[in-house]
Amino acid sequence: MNIFGIGLPEMGLIMVVALLIFGPKKLPEIGRSMGKAIRGFQEASSEFQNEFKQEAEKLQEAVKTTAELEPKQLEASSTQKDTASSSQQS
């Protein structure tokens, strides 16, 4: 068991020290508040990841659309140039 790089013996020592410092009555309260804080952090982290993925997808779609439109615009502008140059030669 390895949580945050802390093994089982280190975790046990931390729990014993916390029990001595805070006492048996405060320890469950502290555990609950720590659990809520960690859960809140995880939710915020997943929300950030979801937003990042959505923005990446939007950017990818915009690049794809631009890549599809660019050749058509180049064709249209070259056609217009050809038409303009042929009308000037006449």
N, C-alpha and C positions, 0 to 999 in steps of 0.2 A: 504494500500500500504506500503510495507516494503522492501526497497532495502538496502542491506548490513547492516541490523539491524537499519536502519535510517527510522523513520516514516515520515509522510507528514509534520507535523509542523517543524521538524528539517531540512528537505529538503528545505522548504520554507525559513527558516532563512539563510541557507547556500547560497541559490540563491540570496537573498537580499544582504548579505555581499559580495558575489562575484561581484554583479552588482555595488556596491559602490566602491569596490577596483579596478576592472578592467575597468569599464565603459561599456556602451552599445555597443560600436564599437568592443571591443576586446572579448566580451563574446561569440559570435558565433564561432570565431576562436578557442578559448580555448575549447569550446564544441566539435568542429570537431576533434581537435587533441586528446582530451580525448576519443572520440568515436573510433578513429583509433587505439589508444593504447589498448583499451579494446578489440577491434575486433582482433588485432594481438595476444594478450594474449590468447584469446579463441581459435584461430586457432592453436597456438603453443600447447596449452593444449590438444586439440582434436588429433593433430598429435602424441603427446606423448602417449596418450591413445591408439591410433591405433597401434603404434609400440609395446607397452607393450602387447597388446592383441595378436599380431602376434607372438611375442617371446614366450608368454605363450602357444599358440597353437603348435608351433614348439617343445617346451619342452615336452608338453603332448604327441605329436606324437612320439618323441624319446623314452619316457618312455614306451609307448604302444608297440613299436617295440621291445624294449629290453625285455619287459615282455613276448612277444611272442617267442623270440629267446632263452631266457634263459632255459626253460624246454627242448627244442630240444638239446641244447648244453650239458645239464646235462645227457640226455639220451645217446647221442653219446659218451660222456666220460665214462659213466658207462658201455656201451657196449664194448668199447675198453679195459677197465680194465678187464671185464669178459673174453674177448677173450684172453687177455695177460695172465691172471691167469690160464685159462684152457690149454693154450699151454705150460705153464711152468710145469703143473702137468703131462702132457703126456710124 
